[in-house]
Amino acid sequence: MTVRLRLDGREVDAPDGETILELARRVGVAIPSLCDSPSHPNGVCRMCMVEVDDSGRAVPACATRVRPGMDVRTQTAHLLGLRRGLLTLMLERHRPHEPSARCELEALADRLGIPSTGTLSDPMDRDDSHPAISFDASSCILCRRCLVACDEEQVNDVIGLSGRGAPTHIGFDLGVCLSESSCASCGACVDACPTGALIEKGWAPAERTVVTTCPYCGVGCTVEYGVQDRRILWARGVRGGSVNDGKLCVKGKFAFQYETSSDRLLTPLIRRDGVPRGPIGMRPVDEVFRTASWDEALSLLAERIRTIRAEHGSTAIAGIACDRSTNEDIYAFQRLMRVAAGTDNVDQSATLCHAPSAAMLSWATGAGAATNPVGDVRNARTILLVGSNTERAHPVVASNIKWAARHGAHLIVVDPRRLEIGRLAEMSLSLRPGTDVVLFGAMAKCILDSGWEDRAFIEQRTEGFDAWAASLSPFTLEYASRVTGVPADLIRRASETYARERPSSILWTLGITEHENGSDNVSSLVNLALLTGNVGRSGSGLNPLRGQNNVQGGADMGSTPGSLPGYQPLSDPAVRAKFEARWGSALPELKGWKSTEMIPQAQSGRIRLLYISGENSVRSHPDSSSVSDAFQSLDLLVVQDLYLTETAEYADIVLPAASSFEKTGTFTNMERRVQMVRPLFDPPGSARADWEIYAELADRLGHPMPYRDSGEIMSEISDLAPSYAGIGHERLAGRGLNWPIGRGEPNGESILHVDRFARGKARFRPLGWTEPGAERAAEYPYVLVTGRQREQYHTGTMTGRSPVATRLSEGPVVEMNAEDMAREGLAEGGRVRLISPQGMVEARVGVSPALPVGMLFTTFHYSEFRVNELTTPALDPMTKTPAYKDTRVRLAPVSS
Amino acid sequence: MTEIRSDPSAVLRELATMAREGRLSHDDLEELSRRTQVPRSVILGLRTFYFPERVDGATEVCVGLPCAMRRSSTGLPEPPGDSASVSCLGYCARAPVVRRSGRYLRQTSDGLEEIAESTPRFVDAHREHLSDYRARGGYAVLERYLSAPDPEGLVRSVEAASVRGMGGAGFPAHIKWKAVRASPAGARVLLVNAHEGEPATFKDREILEREPHRLLEGAMLAALAVGADRVLIGLKSEYENARCSLDEALDELAAQTAAGWPTGRLPSIEIRAVPGPYVTGEETALMEALEGRRSEPRLRPPFPAEFGLEGRPTLVQNVETLASLPNLLGAEAGTRPSGVEKVYCLTGDVERPGAYRHPLGISAEELVRQDGRTDPRSLKAFLPGGLSGGLLPASQLDLALDFETVRRSGAGLGTAAVVAIGRDRCLVDVLENLSTFFASESCGKCVPCRLGTAKLQRLLGALREGRASEADLSEGLALAQLLQETSICALGQVAGKALSDAMRYFPEEIRAHTRGGCAGHHLPEALPP
């Protein structure tokens, strides 16, 4: 309904419910405000007072809704007087600071002709304890925007008010300094602060700004970078239709210094003759590698590819694509490998993490991707969060989950650890590691036995129900309780809530996928959603939280053995014909190896040439010694990256790549949103965009890929991959598009399977379960789980080169339950040896109240702590995903 | 509408207990956060708002205007060095008052003596029992409306009698009642505002302690009128004697209803002790406190009738307003005296301060002369409505003290707490006392009040010491205007009113201070908070 009113003498229309301030902003009338937060009119600065009708009293525009026939005046002399009075009050208690460019108070005062009052006579101390954020209470006007940002939007609840009346000030936690608080360093408070009281250390106004997509995780936040010369000065979250709606995490906000790290690769490198492959150690790079021109490096590589192919066949060649690079880069890589090198041995990083999710979702529904958008969890009535330490791995998603829980959603957390997000959970199911199939099977059986299933949905939209229902008979509540350690009545309550308090959304991360039965774990969740009709509507869904910024894109681009771009099977004759026609060449006949299979294949000599782009495999793959062994066995190892990573140190040819700040392209995030990536600078030295390198190499191999720019690559993708039909760089300007486009939704299909599943009807999958690692338990009594910290990303190639992130990290530590520590006779911070069948590593231990007995947790972020030397090589048989969550270890003292 | 799952008000109650037991260390608060899963930052906000650092066992000295005036005029010594200032303790007729270890004492030339009417024994002895209340006609009106429900008739009666809120705002009661009735049905609530805090005001305390059944009957009538099935009494936690009286009165009622009287559906009645300073008596601030947050007034709209306690349509009404209903409504049926009655609290420069009940509209002169036993000609000025109603000159002592007449003269009747100011008093002293009060009681939420009341206090302090200029005075008046127009709630809005009124009626006396002080009688220095 529209409302007609007068605004400064002019007739305007406004939607019913709009505030006067919102209206003014929309039509370009300037009403000042210092405390207004999006959807949270704080109403405390009182600057937005306006005159309405004949009422003698002014009213705040931020809190007053439009009414038909209202007569609003915003710029009278009287109002000006009020504004100046308020500004004067604020300025008298405000410490002006450099750079004043950041201060809306001073800017406003300036505009209204109020002089700054010079220095404050009794300023409070600044809190500079945090490495990246400075807080000056004397500049604070208590607008409360930071409270809204921290407590309402990010739901981190760090910032509070301390005191009453004039001495009121902002406090952190119970009134400690910022660095000692539970601050997550997301920077939301800094982005919200109108006076710069909370500000990035070293902030300066930027010469220019660029809006692009964050290079870290699968959320795909929109970030605005402030740039000066060849430096990034600062980053801010962007609102307005973005996935993150202005929110960032510590990495997106502060960890961008890696971009200008002094050890960026600037030229191609070639291993010097006679120098064996292996870690460089303390030797200068120059002693191991010599610089080379692109011409020399690519000629050499092309020649080696030709010879090895001729001698051993194209199956001896393999490549791992970089899931941090753009869709255009990855598409070019798989085309290079399949066409120019003739091999289907091409894989991406999903094999190491969410491949079970993609594979089982694809099997069941026809689409191997999340069904609902990131922000949609806010519409859920019930959230089932499984195997996800969301506040650490996907902080912005966590904010949405926490917001929903705060506003009445039932949050059910399933994880062996007691996660911090559990403080907002209605139920926490702390199951024994590896027992997920049993738990979710029991939930399904309970739902069926109680009659809580969605009969109509099952009948109309699924198949295979009967066989699956029959397979549930062992999963009684009693059995599940015994196996999982979760009380039966809690399982029942969780079942009832998930089934009946709809819409219910399931979100999960690697806690369930990185197991030998990772695929089964995922299927047990899919089955639950199908049983209860929780797919295809807002607030419901099956949502794997993906890791790399472009792992979804990498899979979409077909950088997976047997899967051409758009998930079209290599084996399908019609598909083959289409691609062969477009690419002008025959495609490989045989389906290739996954990355985790490439390692043993290299060890056995079947793979001879490995081209690794942007993966730090010797650190990230399980069983590191087998990886270095494989590298030693190869005829040729090529590594393309930003730095000389631990993996690159083994290479024969090292190629310098451009970062995502240095090229144009697209990333696809976890909700299938394809978003533009825009350059801030040119690449340094002679580094090049990945796709340019692949194109030139392909050319030298006799199969030119003459793209003039990355936009042409996307055009080709949209021609060949139906899911990407209609996607092009121009159309992506703004908020990007969710694939698939086509159903009439202007921004693409945000929710999948609304009327029908991608494959028609969804299928249930019967599952069995055997206890994992039972035979090893005696000798190796602990389960070692590897995961993530919030401030670091994966092997730390980027965050480890960003000082803010490093300073905020706690370093490598193996977390243990207090009882276990006592039994092993270990003290906090003590050193111990971890031994697995694969290897041995020395570690520092720390107590964690989150861990159950028998479980250890650590990260893989630190080069000084090579935890993957320990991890088991066991793989999920369907997707070849490593069981990072199921390494068995024993502890031994550090001997002299 | 947002829904908050846990019971955050429980944390505030827990904090109050911990405060009483002196368990507010950093570790205590950490443990509370861990145990309740309420964020530390929330606990910081509650603790620093409601339970600021205090020395255990310190003497709390009331520095409210009546106490400060009496202390100075009787030349009493300053209280002991470890004291903390508070306002107001609610025993203004016995000024000057201090509180120590939960006991109320008045300062005399012979030292501190306990205030008799503050003892539990006194209160217990003076509480009207149910049987006595019924014997004098009590609950007859309720019985009538229970047997023949007529909510609209109730509203009409209240409108016809022009009942105005007696908690300070003087808002026409029937407008609130109609607004609540017009809200979508759903659990409507009557919130009894028993968080008395206006200095010079102690009427609600006396009503609660001595005539709890009058309040209860009035509350139930109002609840019936607006369709509320739940009555919540938000009682100032320091009013422990009132709590006892109410508890006993409710027990008496419960015994009777168990025995079958009265017949009909009664709303449930619950008492909640609410901590908090003066501002907690503001109707939306009270709701914030009840919901377990810092008691900072809310933005309006929406008004409580539409979105009140926990989002429900809520009628908020002062104790005295409700307690006046049985008499008023009984009058209509011809069973009792007619017209609205009002309790006037008289303090200041009078011989006999106290609470006096009269038909609404008695003049200040009559109040001073008859009840206060004082010659009105000894007065220079008076405050008609506590500290929030502004100031009037003695020439207007003949003003009828009803809401409309006082409003038309540019002041506010407020709580009808009349503070008489003698000829020898320095008005700037009085203004400075008021400004200190508002500055220390500001909740700090909105810019004008948080910064403006502090500035006004500085200004008046300077004026009192002869350090302020004419320009400063003009700035003060402009500030008073800014406060009135831009503050979120009445505290800020009236903070500068007395200054504006004083300048209107006594410009020369005020201005003289810009030329270096005055020879008038001074109030004692305000103690540090």
Contacts between the chains, C-beta under 8 A, distances in Angstrom:
chain1	res1	chain2	res2	distance
A	41	B	299	7.2
A	43	B	299	4.4
A	43	B	446	7.7
A	43	B	488	6.9
A	44	B	445	5.5
A	44	B	446	4.9
A	44	B	447	6.3
A	44	B	488	7.5
A	45	B	446	7.8
A	45	B	447	5.3
A	46	B	446	5.8
A	46	B	447	5.6
A	46	B	448	5.7
A	46	B	486	4.3
A	46	B	487	7.6
A	46	B	488	7.7
A	47	B	447	8.0
A	49	B	485	7.4
A	49	B	486	5.9
A	57	B	485	6.9
A	58	B	485	5.8
A	58	B	486	7.2
A	60	B	299	7.1
A	63	B	299	4.6
A	63	B	301	7.4
A	64	B	301	7.6
A	65	B	301	7.8
A	82	B	482	6.4
A	82	B	485	6.1
A	82	B	486	5.8
A	85	B	448	7.8
A	85	B	478	6.7
A	85	B	479	7.3
A	85	B	482	4.2
A	85	B	486	7.8
A	86	B	447	5.7
A	86	B	448	6.2
A	86	B	482	7.1
A	86	B	486	6.5
A	89	B	447	6.3
A	89	B	448	6.8
A	89	B	451	4.2
A	89	B	452	5.9
A	89	B	455	6.8
A	89	B	482	7.9
A	90	B	447	6.2
A	90	B	451	6.8
A	92	B	451	7.3
A	92	B	455	7.4
A	93	B	451	5.9
A	141	B	447	6.9
A	142	B	444	7.2
A	142	B	447	7.6
A	142	B	450	7.0
A	151	B	39	7.6
A	151	B	41	7.1
A	157	B	39	3.5
A	157	B	40	7.8
A	157	B	41	5.5
A	157	B	42	7.0
A	158	B	39	7.8
A	158	B	41	5.8
A	159	B	41	5.9
A	160	B	39	7.6
A	160	B	40	7.6
A	160	B	41	3.1
A	160	B	42	6.2
A	160	B	43	8.0
A	160	B	44	4.4
A	160	B	45	4.4
A	161	B	44	7.5
A	161	B	45	4.6
A	161	B	48	7.5
A	161	B	49	7.6
A	161	B	294	6.7
A	161	B	444	7.8
A	162	B	44	5.6
A	162	B	45	7.0
A	162	B	48	4.7
A	163	B	48	4.9
A	163	B	49	7.5
A	163	B	52	7.6
A	163	B	444	7.1
A	164	B	48	6.8
A	164	B	49	5.1
A	164	B	52	7.2
A	164	B	277	7.2
A	164	B	294	7.9
A	164	B	442	7.6
A	164	B	443	6.2
A	164	B	444	5.4
A	165	B	439	6.7
A	165	B	440	6.3
A	165	B	441	7.2
A	165	B	442	4.3
A	165	B	443	6.8
A	165	B	444	4.6
A	165	B	450	6.5
A	165	B	453	7.6
A	165	B	454	7.4
A	166	B	439	6.6
A	166	B	442	6.8
A	166	B	444	6.6
A	166	B	450	5.7
A	166	B	451	6.7
A	166	B	453	7.4
A	166	B	454	4.0
A	167	B	444	7.8
A	168	B	444	3.7
A	168	B	450	6.7
A	171	B	41	6.8
A	171	B	44	5.0
A	171	B	45	7.8
A	171	B	48	7.7
A	172	B	41	7.0
A	173	B	39	8.0
A	173	B	40	4.1
A	173	B	41	5.8
A	173	B	44	7.0
A	174	B	26	6.0
A	174	B	29	5.5
A	174	B	30	6.7
A	174	B	33	7.6
A	174	B	40	4.7
A	174	B	41	7.7
A	174	B	43	6.7
A	174	B	44	5.2
A	175	B	44	5.5
A	175	B	48	7.8
A	182	B	40	7.4
A	405	B	5	7.8
A	406	B	2	7.7
A	406	B	4	7.0
A	407	B	2	5.4
A	407	B	3	6.4
A	408	B	2	7.4
A	408	B	3	3.8
A	408	B	5	6.9
A	423	B	37	4.6
A	424	B	37	7.9
A	426	B	5	7.3
